Structure formats: C-alpha cells, structure tokens
Amino acid sequence: MNQKRVVLDDKHLPLAESILDKTGITNCSQLFAILLVNYGEKLVKALKQD
C-alpha cells in the first residue's frame, strides 16, 4: 500500500481537533481519508462549476 503525507497548516488545526473530539475519529490522517472518500467528488464538482 502506498502512503502519502498531508501537511495541515497550523491555522486549521483547531477545527480539525474539534472535529476529532466531536466525532471520535482518532487522528488527522483518518479524518482526511474520511473527508476524501465522502466528499471528494462533491468538491471536484463544486470547483468545476462555471
């Protein structure tokens, strides 16, 4: 399995930690994977709108 690292800017850390606390997700890597799987296609469509 290939792995990639994602760097989270310090200014976004409080929001990420809040989401972790509220959801029980264990770490930022897991959070990013969940967001990517569940919202990745929606993000692409939203960014490609005219």
matplotlib code that plots the C-alpha trace (Angstrom):
import matplotlib.pyplot as plt

x = [0.0, 1.4, 1.1, 1.2, 1.7, -0.6, 0.6, -2.1, -1.5, -1.5, -4.4, -6.6, -5.6, -8.2, -11.0, -9.5, -9.1, -12.7, -14.0, -11.8, -13.2, -16.9, -16.7, -14.4, -12.2, -8.7, -6.3, -6.0, -4.9, -8.2, -10.1, -8.6, -9.3, -13.0, -13.4, -11.8, -13.9, -17.2, -16.8, -14.1, -16.4, -18.6, -15.6, -14.5, -17.9, -18.2, -14.8, -15.6, -18.9, -19.0]
y = [0.0, 3.4, 6.2, 10.0, 12.6, 15.7, 18.8, 20.6, 24.4, 25.3, 27.7, 24.7, 22.6, 23.9, 22.9, 19.5, 18.8, 20.0, 17.5, 14.7, 15.5, 15.6, 12.5, 10.2, 9.9, 9.1, 11.2, 13.7, 11.0, 9.1, 12.4, 13.3, 9.9, 10.0, 13.5, 12.5, 9.4, 11.0, 14.5, 14.3, 14.0, 16.8, 19.0, 18.4, 19.1, 22.3, 23.6, 22.8, 24.7, 27.6]
z = [0.0, -1.0, 1.6, 1.2, 3.8, 4.1, 5.9, 7.8, 8.2, 11.9, 11.4, 10.5, 13.4, 15.9, 13.5, 12.8, 16.6, 17.2, 14.6, 16.1, 19.6, 18.4, 16.1, 17.8, 14.8, 16.1, 14.1, 11.3, 8.8, 9.4, 9.2, 5.9, 4.4, 5.5, 4.1, 0.8, 0.4, 1.4, -0.1, -2.8, -5.8, -4.4, -4.0, -7.6, -9.0, -6.9, -8.0, -11.7, -11.8, -14.2]

ax = plt.figure().add_subplot(projection="3d")
ax.plot(x, y, z, "-o")
ax.set_aspect("equal")
plt.show()
